[in-house]
Amino acid sequence: MNHLIHYFGKAIAVVINILDPDVIVIGGGVGNIDLLYSDGVAEAKKHIFNTRIDTIFLKPKLGDSAGVYGAALL
């Protein structure tokens, strides 16, 4: 878990540094890991250029079923 959180923080910091998104939705099975919303965000703070993170991290409203709903709408 420590490796996951470390590399998640580094990777998501790249996204935040380049795109500066208002919201990041962590989908799929990874979105079910609660540590990413606390420890992962804290790790990302170490790697961003700003002194604070304004980006909000959210779980998907449809959970793991978003792909199924999208396919059904086709």
Buried (B, 14 or more C-beta within 10 A) or exposed (E): EEEBBBEBBEEBBEBBEEEEEEEBEBBEEEBEBEBBEEBBBEBBBEBBEEEEBEBEBEBBEEEEEBEEEEEEEE
